[in-house]
Amino acid sequence: MTGWLLVLGVGLVTVVLKGAGPLLLGGRRLPRAAEAVLALLAPALLAALLITQTLTSDGAIVLDARAAGVAAAAIALVLRAPLLAAVLVAAAVTALLRALGA
């Protein structure tokens, strides 16, 4: 039950923070520097989540099938494959290496 209360609390804080911006700004635009930082915030957070979920296990750095899958997806994207194809390549490489016991 404590976990669900935490989820609800975080959700409530998120809604309050999202609503505070328009209320406090009142239709005014943010300074250009702030807009530039906000534009880069989502990709930076996504990259941080990707790295921590791919390269860590039980608090230790691990190179396993997940890292190989992400590397395969990165190569597919560099070769201009569609995003869905890159995801399928990552899943296939990860599954193959796990099946082989790597």
C-alpha positions as CSV (number, residue, x, y, z in Angstrom):
1,M,0.0,0.0,0.0
2,T,2.9,2.4,0.7
3,G,4.1,2.0,-2.9
4,W,0.7,3.1,-4.2
5,L,0.6,6.1,-1.9
6,L,4.0,7.1,-3.2
7,V,2.8,6.8,-6.8
8,L,-0.2,8.9,-6.0
9,G,1.9,11.5,-4.2
10,V,4.4,11.8,-7.1
11,G,1.5,12.1,-9.5
12,L,-0.1,14.9,-7.4
13,V,3.2,16.8,-7.3
14,T,3.6,16.4,-11.0
15,V,0.1,17.8,-11.7
16,V,0.8,20.7,-9.3
17,L,4.1,21.5,-11.0
18,K,2.7,21.3,-14.5
19,G,-0.2,23.6,-13.5
20,A,2.1,26.1,-11.7
21,G,4.0,27.1,-14.8
22,P,1.1,28.6,-16.8
23,L,-0.4,30.2,-13.6
24,L,2.9,31.9,-12.6
25,L,3.8,33.0,-16.1
26,G,0.4,34.3,-17.0
27,G,0.8,34.0,-20.8
28,R,4.4,35.5,-20.9
29,R,7.2,33.7,-22.7
30,L,10.2,32.2,-21.0
31,P,13.6,33.8,-21.6
32,R,15.4,32.3,-24.6
33,A,18.1,30.7,-22.3
34,A,15.4,28.9,-20.2
35,E,13.7,27.7,-23.4
36,A,17.0,26.3,-24.7
37,V,17.6,24.5,-21.4
38,L,14.1,23.0,-21.3
39,A,14.4,21.8,-24.9
40,L,17.5,19.8,-23.9
41,L,16.1,18.5,-20.6
42,A,13.9,15.6,-21.9
43,P,16.6,14.0,-24.2
44,A,19.1,14.3,-21.3
45,L,16.7,12.6,-18.9
46,L,15.9,9.9,-21.4
47,A,19.6,9.2,-22.0
48,A,20.2,9.0,-18.3
49,L,17.4,6.5,-17.8
50,L,18.5,4.4,-20.8
51,I,22.1,4.2,-19.5
52,T,21.1,3.3,-15.9
53,Q,18.6,0.7,-17.0
54,T,21.0,-0.8,-19.6
55,L,24.3,-0.8,-17.8
56,T,23.4,-1.5,-14.2
57,S,22.1,-4.4,-12.2
58,D,21.8,-4.5,-8.4
59,G,23.8,-1.3,-8.2
60,A,26.8,-2.6,-10.2
61,I,27.9,-1.8,-13.7
62,V,27.2,-4.8,-16.0
63,L,27.8,-5.4,-19.7
64,D,25.3,-8.1,-20.7
65,A,22.8,-8.8,-23.5
66,R,21.0,-5.6,-22.8
67,A,24.1,-3.5,-23.7
68,A,24.6,-5.5,-26.9
69,G,20.9,-4.9,-27.8
70,V,21.2,-1.1,-27.3
71,A,24.5,-1.1,-29.3
72,A,22.8,-3.0,-32.1
73,A,19.9,-0.5,-32.1
74,A,22.4,2.4,-32.2
75,I,24.1,0.8,-35.2
76,A,20.7,0.3,-36.9
77,L,19.8,4.0,-36.3
78,V,23.2,5.2,-37.6
79,L,22.4,3.2,-40.8
80,R,19.1,5.1,-41.1
81,A,16.8,2.2,-40.1
82,P,13.3,3.2,-39.0
83,L,12.8,3.4,-35.2
84,L,10.6,0.4,-35.1
85,A,13.2,-1.6,-37.0
86,A,15.9,-0.5,-34.5
87,V,13.7,-1.6,-31.6
88,L,13.2,-5.0,-33.2
89,V,16.9,-5.4,-33.9
90,A,17.6,-4.6,-30.2
91,A,15.1,-7.1,-29.0
92,A,16.3,-9.8,-31.4
93,V,20.0,-9.3,-30.4
94,T,19.2,-9.3,-26.7
95,A,17.0,-12.4,-27.0
96,L,19.6,-14.2,-29.1
97,L,22.4,-13.5,-26.6
98,R,20.2,-14.5,-23.7
99,A,19.2,-17.7,-25.4
100,L,22.9,-18.5,-26.0
101,G,23.6,-17.9,-22.3
102,A,25.6,-14.7,-22.7
